[in-house]
Amino acid sequence: MGSLVLVPTPIHDPLPLEPEALALLQKIALDPDWTLLVEELKTARTRWLRWGLTREAIARFVTLNEHDQADSAKTVLDSLRNGGSAVLISDCGLPAFCDPGRILIDACHREGIRVTSTPFPNSIALAVALSGFPHEQFFFAGFLPADSAGRKQALDRLSRIEEPIVLMDTPYRFRALLEDIAKSRLQGRQAFIATELNSREERLFRGFLPDLLKKTGGIEKPEFVLVLNATQAGRRN
C-alpha cells in the first residue's frame, strides 16, 4: 500500500514553504504514482507557482474540499490501496485540522494505510489531524498528575467529557499512562498515539488501549501525544 502525506502550508501567503515540504513536492510533482490533493484549485495554483514549483504539475491537481471530500476520498483510497501515494496540501495551515481531509485520514487508518506529515511545529494540532477522529471541539487535558492515585482520579473526571481528549506526559510515564487509561472508564474509547512526531522514528498507532499496549510494547520512553476519540454521544461524523 502507499501512504498519505499531509503538507502544511504558510498561514501568510508571501511566506516560503517549509524546506522539507518543498523538497518533497519538487520530487513528486510529475510522478504519476503520486496524487496531488488540493483544497481549492485557484489558491493552490497561485501558491504552487509562488513556491517555484513546475507549472506542468498543476494539471494533475485533484480537489478535496468540503464539497467533494467524500467522493475524492473514495477515489484516492483506491489508488492508495494499489500502491499509489498522495499529498494533501492545505490552502493555508495544517490539512485536516478543522479542515477537509479527516474522512480520508480516517479511512486510511481503517485500511492500514500509512499517514504522516511534513514538519509542523505544533504537536497537539498535528496529532489531532493525524488521528482522523472528528474534532470540531476537543478537550486538551495536558499533563495529568504524576502520582498514580492522582492520575486515576483525573482520568475518572475526564471520563465525563464527551468530546475527544488530548493528553501529553513525560516519556518515562508513557507506559504507566497507557496502563492507567486501559483500567479506567475511558478504556472503551478508541485511542490514537503519535510518538516521535516529525522524526525518522515517528510511529502512529490507532485502536483500543488493550491492543495498543501490545503494539507499543517495544517502544521505550517516547515523546508522545495521545488522543482519545469522543464518546458516541459527543461524536460528530
C-alpha positions, 0 to 999 in steps of 0.5 A: 500500500502507499501512504498519505502525506499531509503538507502544511502550508504558510498561514501568510501567503508571501511566506516560503514553504517549509524546506522539507515540504518543498523538497518533497513536492519538487520530487513528486510533482510529475510522478504519476504514482503520486496524487496531488490533493488540493483544497481549492484549485485557484489558491493552490495554483497561485501558491504552487507557482509562488513556491517555484514549483513546475507549472506542468504539475498543476494539471494533475491537481485533484480537489478535496474540499468540503464539497467533494471530500467524500467522493475524492476520498473514495477515489484516492483510497483506491489508488492508495490501496494499489500502491499509489501515494498522495499529498494533501496540501492545505490552502493555508495551515495544517490539512485536516485540522478543522479542515477537509481531509479527516474522512480520508485520514480516517479511512486510511487508518481503517485500511492500514494505510500509512499517514504522516506529515511534513514538519509542523511545529505544533504537536497537539494540532498535528496529532489531532489531524493525524488521528482522523477522529472528528474534532470540531471541539476537543478537550486538551487535558495536558499533563495529568498528575504524576502520582498514580492515585492522582492520575486515576482520579483525573482520568475518572473526571475526564471520563465525563467529557464527551468530546475527544481528549488530548493528553501529553506526559513525560516519556518515562510515564508513557507506559504507566499512562497507557496502563492507567487509561486501559483500567479506567472508564475511558478504556472503551474509547478508541485511542490514537498515539503519535510518538516521535512526531516529525522524526525518522522514528515517528510511529502512529498507532490507532485502536483500543488501549488493550491492543495498543499496549501490545503494539507499543510494547517495544517502544521505550520512553517516547515523546508522545501525544495521545488522543482519545476519540469522543464518546458516541454521544459527543461524536460528530461524523 
